[in-house]
């Protein structure tokens, strides 16, 4: 996110009227109440690691949208342990209403307020989100000196022993 985009985020205002008219409200994610459901919905939320999600919700900015005073959030996003926006999720019956964009903008604004620069990753297989992110005026695609798209690759470390037997 560049300076111009940071200014856009800082000038973004929560669409309170839209949210209220549709029974929604923007809220902070509550580590005590929201950890289990956010962890369960997260693609990489593995059983037994809920404490990691709880720590993220306690120590990093995290936002959600709730519906009709419901306890569970219907849309939410948090930060990874590296500080990137991650784990955005909207319950299926609440999708295509702009809630994902709202939580993303609200979280980015909180990240800036915490004196960090917002950034996110989108997996290449997630084509629709990748395409929207590339076209979004709030985001810049990471490029190398030659202007080529940069890719971030993660290696998975496992405690399972590799099978080196030949068949």
SULSUL-V64797 format. One record per backbone hydrogen bond with DSSP energy under -1.0 kcal/mol. NH is the residue of the N-H (numbers start at 0). CO is the residue of the C=O. If there is no record, write none. Layout:
NH_CO ; NH_CO
This chain:
5_1 ; 6_2 ; 7_3 ; 8_4 ; 9_5 ; 10_6 ; 11_8 ; 15_13 ; 18_14 ; 19_15 ; 20_16 ; 21_17 ; 22_19 ; 23_18 ; 24_65 ; 26_63 ; 28_61 ; 33_29 ; 37_33 ; 38_34 ; 39_35 ; 40_36 ; 41_37 ; 44_41 ; 45_43 ; 48_45 ; 51_48 ; 52_48 ; 53_49 ; 54_50 ; 55_51 ; 56_52 ; 57_53 ; 58_54 ; 59_55 ; 62_76 ; 63_26 ; 64_74 ; 65_24 ; 67_22 ; 69_66 ; 73_64 ; 74_64 ; 75_88 ; 76_62 ; 77_85 ; 79_83 ; 82_79 ; 84_118 ; 85_77 ; 88_75 ; 90_73 ; 93_90 ; 94_91 ; 101_97 ; 102_98 ; 103_99 ; 104_100 ; 105_101 ; 106_102 ; 107_103 ; 108_104 ; 109_105 ; 110_106 ; 111_107 ; 112_108 ; 113_109 ; 114_111 ; 115_110 ; 125_122 ; 126_124 ; 129_125 ; 130_126 ; 131_127 ; 132_128 ; 133_129 ; 134_130 ; 138_135 ; 143_147 ; 146_143 ; 149_141
